[in-house]
Structure formats: C-alpha cells, structure tokens
Amino acid sequence: MADPVPYDARDGWIWLDGEFVPWREARLHVLSHGLHYASCVFEGERAYGGRIFKLREHSQRLIDSARMLDFEIPWSLEEIERASVATVEKNGLADCYVRPVAWRGSEQMGVSAQRTRIHLAIAAWEWGAYYEDLRLAWAIYRRPSPETAPVHAKAAGLYMICTLAKHAAEAKGYGDALMLDWRGYLAETTGANIFLVMNGQLHTPIPDCFLNGITRRTVIRLAERRGIPVVERHIMPEEIRDAQEIFVTGTAAEITPVLAIEDREFQAGPVTLQLLDDFRALTRGELEL
C-alpha cells in the first residue's frame, strides 16, 4: 500500500550537510555518484518517547559502513548523534523513525569517485508497524558471498535484490520474501533478521553474509536474560518444519511474528510474545540490559 503523502512533499525539517532545510527543499543533484553507482550508506533508527533507541550503535555503524565503501563521513560520531536528536526535536516528534543517509556527490562521474564531496542528511517521520500479518514467500535472489560485495555495510546497493525479491513476493500475495544465502542456508528477509523457536531454544542464522542487526543482537540479550538458549548456526530451509514459532527482528520490524512461510503456517507463541513484551519495555525505558 502506497504512503498517503509522497516523501518529497511533506512538511517538516531535514538536517542536510550541517543545517536544517525545509523538508521539500532537501535535494541532491541528478548526477550524484550515490545515485548512479550506489556509493551510499544509511541507517534506520526508531525513537520512543523522543529517545532514539541504540543511537550510539546506529551512528557508529553508519560511519563503519561508509568506511567499507571507501569514504569518510565528515562529521564525528558525536556530531551525528547530536544532529539525529536535534532532527527529532525540530520536527516535534516522540515516537518516530529516523533515517540518516550519507552519499558521494556530483563532482565526479564514473566508477572512480575520489574527488566527490560526501553529503549527510537526517530525516525523521512518524512510521507505524513495518509488517502486518507477516507471511513470507521464498525469495527469487540469494544473499551474496562476502567475497563478492561489502556485505557487512548497510549500503544502498545491497538492497537492489531485496526490492526485487519483495516485489515478487507481494505479487503473489505475501508480505515479504525469505532469502537464502549463496550456499543455500537461511539468511534473512529483505529487511529483517530471522529467529526460529525450536523446542524452547532460539535458533538464528550466522550473520556471515548479511547484517548482524542491532535489534537482532538486542533480542539475543533479552533471550539470554530470560534463560532462553540461543543457537547461532547455519540453518537449512527444510528445518522450518521443525520450528514451533518464527519471528523476525529489525529497527523497522521491531519483533514481528511470522504467520506463514509459503504454505506452512505458524502462530505467535509464548517465546515470541514474551520477547516482544520485553522489547517494548526496553524501548520505553522500563527495562535495562
């Protein structure tokens, strides 16, 4: 379902290269290197009650992702954090989504981009649940080998196959696609990590060719706090039949139960619901890890 208001026609303020500009005026040139050659990294963050959850980890990952793409963001970790907080406050938001994005500019065209200026923008807006009644189809593409791409960067180019896979799943009536890695093991959805509840244990794929998500790591700690064993391992796709519950995690997805994978159905069981309650308490400052 399309958003009711296009993202380039909203009211508010976007932090762009060190200053706030009206939302509709936050533009980049059509010949920006980031648009043509995917020299672009980004973050997805959520604020709860005006406080950005795991801000330090997100901001550091943005910097690290840029370095993996061979560029340095010309703002420090602390400056990025302050700008992110200020963006939420400037827009008068409490519970919202925050999107920092950094990219190479238009000073040079071609594969090489050594002389381009690095830009940074931060936007924030209200954004509800990413998934509803999540049912997954098998993806038409696989996550690539670490030898073929900077797979541990949150880089725009790595999401091209995600868009195509999600579109294909939606065309068949599903909410998203479940991706395998290049070896045939379970990997992730197009935008979230996955967990399987199997006989009281949490099983989750080893993130050796996709992002070790910040929410993923948080959920592992919440599970350990509850005494729920967590097993990180390579998981074959046929093992889903042995799972009693399945859920996905991510900043946008938070913790979302999976109700079906193709024709196999699941329910939101006690482990998923307990971790969901704990995660909500943690994001609201009612629980500490």
Number of C-alpha atoms within 10 A of each C-alpha: 3 5 6 6 8 8 11 11 10 12 12 17 23 27 22 22 15 14 10 19 15 13 18 14 12 15 11 13 10 11 13 20 25 23 18 15 16 17 23 25 27 23 20 17 21 25 24 16 14 15 19 22 20 16 18 14 11 21 23 17 20 25 23 19 25 25 14 17 17 11 21 15 20 15 16 13 17 12 13 24 18 12 22 25 19 16 22 25 14 15 15 14 18 17 19 19 21 24 16 23 20 27 27 27 23 20 14 16 15 8 10 10 19 11 12 18 17 21 19 20 22 25 22 28 23 12 12 11 10 13 17 12 12 18 24 24 23 20 23 17 18 21 25 18 15 13 8 8 13 18 20 19 23 24 23 17 18 19 13 11 18 23 15 16 24 26 18 18 22 16 10 12 12 20 19 27 29 28 27 22 19 15 13 14 19 25 29 25 23 21 23 24 26 23 27 25 22 16 11 15 17 22 21 24 22 17 17 14 19 22 18 16 19 18 22 22 14 17 22 20 15 20 20 13 12 13 10 16 13 19 15 13 13 18 18 14 15 9 11 18 12 11 17 17 24 27 26 24 24 22 22 20 19 20 27 24 25 25 19 18 20 15 9 11 14 19 14 15 14 12 19 24 15 13 17 19 11 20 20 15 13 16 18 15 13 10 11 10 7
